[in-house]
């Protein structure tokens, strides 16, 4: 089984790379290998389903540029291929005067990133968009939306496969080893072997391990953080129209607990962010000795813990207390009650963590021989996926000297 390109990882970034590569080079034979039995079964399928605007990202960064470009591409793709989505807009809510300075910073970042339609809101104006919200100021971001990321992933792969009949999707096979020859590589899975001239790794939660299997020397490690969600019950759903976000704390590497209307009509509240003892563990008590050992013997993990000790303790308390979770949600919607919430799902985010505990790294893509590795693609990678795929195709032209 010989291919021109092997793509490892069937999340939305791998799927978008497959789609963009096949569109640009319809004659190339490409194999996409995913270890799970379904596409988008980890970060893509467990995230909050938001089409991010690009509001929070440093102007000029890969995150900012690819999020904004990717958002436009993703919405156009969804329209063309009937993927469930809605550009419904969101509000960012300040509930305390201490948040106003950071609210202004976010607004100014949005202006620099040319986020269309953003505007400041007074406390009263917030109620025009979300009548149940109580805040002192906010930002309207009309170009934020929601989408079915699983559906988008499946469509990208379907379109790629229809372009080249000899390309292939392989599900349920895990790449166990990589044997690099002079002109090609052999990918050995738990079931078979595949030969490819060039490789692109979009391995998400396993990105660092796949890089090491390919001989890439990286100092960082991927550390997983689980996010738990609640859903609003039928009696509580009327309290949220679209998307409601808090002002993120600049000292904490996550956006904070927010409200998200999903494409299926459900409304999620969350996520929190707690260290997970299993990279692909979605239950609160899931445990992997290997994953735990990897994370807790890495000094970057402990640096992160010590930097964010107070936040981390609060996140853990919230993870096991519906009452504390509700209290956080009531900062923006005071009328919420315990009966308005029911337990929801969980997701795990991959953070490529530096040894100094820094998590604010940009998207990170590295090159090694005949391979390209997407080492760090946290949020907004799903929104940016088509732009990232295009970026990888451009880099592959240079790196692999594709005609």
C-alpha positions as CSV (number, residue, x, y, z in Angstrom):
1,X,0.0,0.0,0.0
2,X,2.0,2.9,-1.4
3,X,1.0,6.5,-1.1
4,X,2.4,9.9,-1.9
5,X,1.4,11.4,1.4
6,X,0.4,9.9,4.7
7,X,-1.7,12.0,7.2
8,X,-1.8,10.8,10.8
9,X,-4.8,12.0,12.8
10,X,-8.5,12.2,11.8
11,X,-9.5,15.2,13.8
12,X,-10.6,18.3,11.9
13,X,-7.1,19.6,11.3
14,X,-6.0,16.3,9.7
15,X,-9.3,16.2,7.7
16,X,-8.8,19.8,6.5
17,X,-5.2,19.1,5.5
18,X,-6.4,16.0,3.6
19,X,-9.1,18.0,1.9
20,X,-6.8,21.0,1.0
21,X,-4.0,18.8,-0.1
22,X,-6.2,16.7,-2.4
23,X,-7.9,19.7,-3.8
24,X,-4.5,21.3,-4.7
25,X,-3.0,18.0,-5.9
26,X,-5.8,15.8,-7.2
27,X,-3.4,13.3,-8.7
28,X,-1.6,12.5,-5.4
29,X,-2.6,9.3,-3.6
30,X,-3.1,10.2,0.1
31,X,-3.9,8.0,3.1
32,X,-5.5,9.4,6.3
33,X,-5.0,7.2,9.3
34,X,-7.1,7.6,12.5
35,X,-6.7,5.2,15.4
36,X,-10.3,5.5,16.6
37,X,-13.3,3.9,14.8
38,X,-14.7,7.3,14.0
39,X,-13.3,10.6,12.8
40,X,-13.2,13.7,15.1
41,X,-13.5,11.4,18.2
42,X,-11.3,13.5,20.5
43,X,-10.7,17.2,20.7
44,X,-12.8,18.0,17.6
45,X,-15.8,16.0,18.7
46,X,-15.7,17.1,22.3
47,X,-15.2,20.9,22.0
48,X,-17.9,23.5,22.5
49,X,-18.7,23.8,18.8
50,X,-18.0,27.5,18.5
51,X,-16.8,29.3,15.4
52,X,-14.4,31.7,17.1
53,X,-14.0,35.3,15.9
54,X,-10.3,35.9,16.6
55,X,-11.1,38.3,19.4
56,X,-8.5,37.2,21.9
57,X,-5.4,36.4,19.9
58,X,-2.2,38.5,19.5
59,X,-2.4,40.5,16.3
60,X,0.0,39.0,13.7
61,X,0.2,35.6,15.4
62,X,-0.6,32.3,13.6
63,X,-3.6,31.9,15.9
64,X,-5.0,35.3,14.9
65,X,-4.3,35.1,11.2
66,X,-5.5,31.5,10.8
67,X,-8.5,31.9,13.0
68,X,-9.8,34.9,11.1
69,X,-9.1,33.5,7.6
70,X,-10.3,30.0,8.7
71,X,-13.5,31.4,10.1
72,X,-14.5,32.9,6.8
73,X,-13.5,29.7,5.0
74,X,-15.4,27.5,7.4
75,X,-18.6,29.5,7.2
76,X,-18.4,29.4,3.4
77,X,-17.7,25.7,3.5
78,X,-20.7,25.1,5.8
79,X,-23.0,27.0,3.6
80,X,-21.9,25.2,0.4
81,X,-22.1,21.7,1.9
82,X,-25.1,22.2,4.2
83,X,-23.2,21.7,7.5
84,X,-25.3,22.7,10.5
85,X,-24.2,26.1,11.6
86,X,-25.4,29.5,12.7
87,X,-23.4,32.8,12.8
88,X,-25.5,33.9,15.8
89,X,-23.0,36.3,17.6
90,X,-21.8,36.3,21.2
91,X,-21.5,38.8,24.1
92,X,-18.5,39.1,26.5
93,X,-19.8,40.2,29.9
94,X,-18.0,42.2,32.6
95,X,-19.7,41.8,36.0
96,X,-17.2,43.7,38.1
97,X,-15.2,47.0,37.7
98,X,-12.0,45.0,38.1
99,X,-12.7,43.4,34.7
100,X,-13.1,46.7,32.7
101,X,-9.5,47.2,32.0
102,X,-9.1,43.7,30.5
103,X,-12.4,44.2,28.6
104,X,-10.9,47.2,26.9
105,X,-7.8,45.3,26.0
106,X,-9.8,42.6,24.4
107,X,-11.9,45.1,22.5
108,X,-8.7,46.8,21.2
109,X,-7.2,43.5,20.2
110,X,-10.5,42.8,18.3
111,X,-10.1,46.2,16.5
112,X,-6.5,45.4,15.5
113,X,-7.5,42.0,14.3
114,X,-10.3,43.7,12.2
115,X,-13.1,41.6,13.8
116,X,-16.1,42.9,11.9
117,X,-19.0,44.4,13.8
118,X,-17.6,44.4,17.3
119,X,-18.9,47.1,19.6
120,X,-18.9,48.0,23.3
121,X,-22.1,47.5,25.2
122,X,-23.4,49.1,28.4
123,X,-25.0,47.0,31.2
124,X,-28.4,47.9,29.8
125,X,-27.5,47.2,26.2
126,X,-26.4,43.7,27.2
127,X,-30.0,42.9,28.0
128,X,-31.0,43.6,24.4
129,X,-29.1,40.6,23.3
130,X,-29.3,38.4,26.5
131,X,-32.2,39.5,28.7
132,X,-31.2,37.3,31.6
133,X,-27.7,38.6,31.8
134,X,-26.6,41.0,34.5
135,X,-23.4,42.9,33.9
136,X,-21.9,46.4,34.0
137,X,-20.4,46.4,30.4
138,X,-19.7,44.1,27.6
139,X,-18.7,43.5,23.9
140,X,-20.9,42.4,21.1
141,X,-19.1,40.0,18.7
142,X,-21.6,39.4,15.9
143,X,-19.4,37.2,13.7
144,X,-19.0,34.4,16.3
145,X,-21.1,31.3,15.6
146,X,-21.8,27.7,16.2
147,X,-21.2,24.6,14.0
148,X,-21.3,20.9,13.9
149,X,-17.5,20.2,13.8
150,X,-18.0,16.4,13.4
151,X,-20.2,17.0,10.4
152,X,-17.7,19.4,8.9
153,X,-14.8,16.9,9.5
154,X,-16.7,14.0,7.8
155,X,-17.6,16.2,4.8
156,X,-13.9,17.3,4.3
157,X,-12.8,13.7,4.2
158,X,-15.7,12.7,1.9
159,X,-14.7,15.4,-0.6
160,X,-11.1,14.5,-0.5
161,X,-11.9,10.8,-1.2
162,X,-14.2,11.7,-4.1
163,X,-11.4,13.7,-5.7
164,X,-8.9,10.8,-5.9
165,X,-10.3,7.3,-6.0
166,X,-6.9,5.7,-4.9
167,X,-6.7,7.8,-1.8
168,X,-7.9,6.1,1.4
169,X,-9.3,6.6,4.9
170,X,-8.1,4.1,7.5
171,X,-10.1,4.0,10.7
172,X,-9.3,1.9,13.8
173,X,-5.6,1.6,13.2
174,X,-3.0,3.2,15.5
175,X,0.5,4.1,14.2
176,X,2.9,2.1,16.4
177,X,6.2,2.9,14.7
178,X,7.7,4.9,11.8
179,X,10.6,3.6,9.7
180,X,12.2,6.4,7.7
181,X,14.0,5.3,4.6
182,X,15.9,7.6,2.2
183,X,12.9,8.3,-0.2
184,X,9.9,7.1,1.8
185,X,8.6,6.1,5.2
186,X,6.9,3.0,6.4
187,X,4.0,3.5,8.9
188,X,3.4,0.4,10.9
189,X,0.0,0.3,12.6
190,X,-1.4,-2.3,15.0
191,X,-3.0,-4.0,11.9
192,X,-1.0,-3.2,8.8
193,X,1.7,-1.2,7.1
194,X,1.6,1.8,4.8
195,X,4.4,3.3,2.7
196,X,4.4,7.1,2.0
197,X,6.9,9.5,0.5
198,X,5.8,12.3,2.8
199,X,4.1,12.5,6.2
200,X,1.9,15.0,7.9
201,X,1.2,14.5,11.6
202,X,-2.0,16.1,13.1
203,X,-2.1,13.9,16.2
204,X,-3.5,16.3,18.8
205,X,-3.3,14.8,22.2
206,X,-0.6,12.4,21.0
207,X,1.4,15.0,19.0
208,X,4.5,14.9,21.1
209,X,4.6,11.1,21.2
210,X,4.2,10.8,17.4
211,X,6.9,13.4,16.9
212,X,9.3,11.4,19.0
213,X,8.4,8.2,17.1
214,X,9.4,10.1,14.0
215,X,12.8,11.2,15.5
216,X,11.9,14.8,16.2
217,X,13.6,16.2,19.3
218,X,11.3,18.4,21.2
219,X,11.7,19.7,24.8
220,X,8.0,20.3,25.4
221,X,5.3,17.8,26.4
222,X,1.6,17.6,25.8
223,X,-0.4,17.8,29.0
224,X,-4.1,17.2,29.0
225,X,-6.7,19.3,30.7
226,X,-10.3,18.0,31.0
227,X,-13.2,20.4,30.7
228,X,-16.6,19.4,32.2
229,X,-19.9,20.8,31.0
230,X,-23.4,21.1,32.4
231,X,-26.4,21.5,30.2
232,X,-29.5,23.7,30.8
233,X,-32.7,21.8,31.5
234,X,-35.8,22.6,29.5
235,X,-36.9,25.0,32.2
236,X,-33.6,26.9,32.1
237,X,-33.1,27.1,28.3
238,X,-35.0,30.3,27.8
239,X,-32.3,32.2,29.9
240,X,-29.7,31.9,27.2
241,X,-30.3,33.0,23.6
242,X,-26.9,32.4,22.0
243,X,-23.3,32.6,23.4
244,X,-22.3,34.3,26.6
245,X,-18.7,34.6,27.7
246,X,-17.0,36.1,30.8
247,X,-14.1,38.5,30.6
248,X,-11.1,36.0,30.7
249,X,-8.6,36.4,33.4
250,X,-5.3,37.2,31.7
251,X,-3.3,35.2,34.4
252,X,-5.2,32.0,33.6
253,X,-4.6,30.1,30.3
254,X,-8.3,29.4,29.6
255,X,-11.3,31.5,28.6
256,X,-13.5,30.7,31.6
257,X,-16.9,29.1,32.0
258,X,-19.4,30.3,29.3
259,X,-22.8,29.5,27.8
260,X,-23.0,28.0,24.4
261,X,-26.1,27.3,22.3
262,X,-25.3,24.2,20.2
263,X,-26.5,23.4,16.7
264,X,-28.8,20.7,18.1
265,X,-30.6,23.3,20.3
266,X,-29.0,22.2,23.6
267,X,-27.3,24.8,25.7
268,X,-24.0,24.0,27.4
269,X,-22.4,25.7,30.4
270,X,-18.7,25.3,30.8
271,X,-16.0,24.1,30.6
272,X,-13.9,24.2,33.7
273,X,-10.3,23.2,33.3
274,X,-8.6,20.5,35.5
275,X,-5.5,18.4,35.0
276,X,-6.5,15.0,33.7
277,X,-4.8,11.8,34.7
278,X,-5.5,10.3,31.2
279,X,-5.0,12.2,28.0
280,X,-8.0,10.7,26.4
281,X,-10.0,10.3,29.5
282,X,-13.4,11.9,29.6
283,X,-14.6,10.7,33.0
284,X,-13.7,12.4,36.3
285,X,-12.0,9.3,37.6
286,X,-10.3,8.1,34.3
287,X,-6.6,7.2,34.9
288,X,-3.6,6.1,32.8
289,X,-0.4,5.3,34.6
290,X,1.6,6.2,31.5
291,X,-0.1,9.6,31.0
292,X,0.1,10.5,34.6
293,X,3.7,9.5,34.9
294,X,4.6,11.5,31.7
295,X,2.9,14.6,33.1
296,X,3.9,14.5,36.7
297,X,7.6,13.7,36.0
298,X,7.8,16.8,33.8
299,X,8.9,20.0,35.5
300,X,6.7,22.2,33.2
301,X,3.6,20.6,34.7
302,X,4.6,21.6,38.2
303,X,5.6,25.1,37.1
304,X,2.1,25.5,35.7
305,X,0.5,24.1,38.9
306,X,2.5,26.5,41.1
307,X,1.8,29.5,38.8
308,X,-1.9,28.8,38.9
309,X,-2.3,27.2,42.3
310,X,-5.3,29.3,43.4
311,X,-7.1,28.9,40.0
312,X,-6.3,25.2,39.9
313,X,-7.8,24.5,43.3
314,X,-11.0,26.4,42.5
315,X,-11.3,24.5,39.2
316,X,-11.0,21.1,41.0
317,X,-13.5,22.1,43.6
318,X,-15.9,23.2,40.8
319,X,-15.4,19.9,39.0
320,X,-16.9,17.9,41.9
321,X,-19.4,20.5,43.1
322,X,-22.5,21.4,41.1
323,X,-23.2,24.2,43.7
324,X,-19.8,25.9,43.0
325,X,-20.3,25.5,39.3
326,X,-23.7,27.2,39.5
327,X,-22.2,30.0,41.6
328,X,-19.7,30.8,38.8
329,X,-22.5,30.7,36.2
330,X,-24.7,33.0,38.4
331,X,-22.1,35.8,38.1
332,X,-23.5,36.4,34.6
333,X,-27.0,35.0,35.0
334,X,-28.1,35.4,38.7
335,X,-31.5,33.8,38.1
336,X,-30.1,30.4,37.3
337,X,-31.0,27.7,39.9
338,X,-29.8,24.1,40.6
339,X,-32.9,22.8,38.8
340,X,-31.7,24.6,35.6
341,X,-28.6,22.5,35.3
342,X,-28.0,18.8,34.5
343,X,-24.7,17.0,34.0
344,X,-23.3,17.2,30.5
345,X,-20.3,15.8,28.6
346,X,-16.5,16.4,29.0
347,X,-13.7,17.2,26.6
348,X,-9.9,17.1,26.9
349,X,-7.6,19.9,25.6
350,X,-4.0,19.2,24.6
351,X,-1.6,21.9,25.7
352,X,2.0,21.8,24.5
353,X,3.6,22.8,27.7
354,X,7.1,24.4,27.9
355,X,9.4,23.4,30.7
356,X,8.8,26.8,32.3
357,X,5.1,26.1,32.6
358,X,4.1,28.5,29.8
359,X,0.9,27.6,27.9
360,X,0.5,30.7,25.8
361,X,2.3,29.3,22.8
362,X,1.1,30.0,19.3
363,X,0.1,27.3,16.8
364,X,3.3,25.3,16.3
365,X,4.2,23.5,13.1
366,X,7.7,21.9,12.7
367,X,9.5,20.2,9.8
368,X,11.6,17.1,10.1
369,X,13.0,15.4,7.0
370,X,10.1,14.4,4.9
371,X,7.6,15.1,7.7
372,X,5.5,18.0,8.9
373,X,4.3,17.9,12.5
374,X,1.4,20.0,13.9
375,X,2.8,20.0,17.5
376,X,0.5,22.6,19.0
377,X,-3.0,23.3,17.8
378,X,-5.2,24.3,20.7
379,X,-8.4,26.5,20.4
380,X,-9.1,28.1,17.9
381,X,-7.7,25.2,15.8
382,X,-11.1,23.8,14.8
383,X,-12.3,27.2,13.6
384,X,-8.9,27.8,11.9
385,X,-8.7,24.2,10.4
386,X,-9.2,25.1,6.7
387,X,-6.7,27.9,7.0
388,X,-4.2,25.6,8.8
389,X,-4.7,23.0,6.1
390,X,-3.9,25.6,3.5
391,X,-0.9,26.7,5.4
392,X,0.4,23.1,5.6
393,X,-0.2,22.7,1.9
394,X,1.9,25.9,1.2
395,X,4.7,24.6,3.5
396,X,4.5,21.2,1.9
397,X,5.1,22.7,-1.5
398,X,8.4,24.2,-0.2
399,X,9.4,21.3,2.2
400,X,8.5,18.4,-0.1
401,X,9.1,20.3,-3.4
402,X,5.7,19.3,-4.7
403,X,5.0,20.1,-8.3
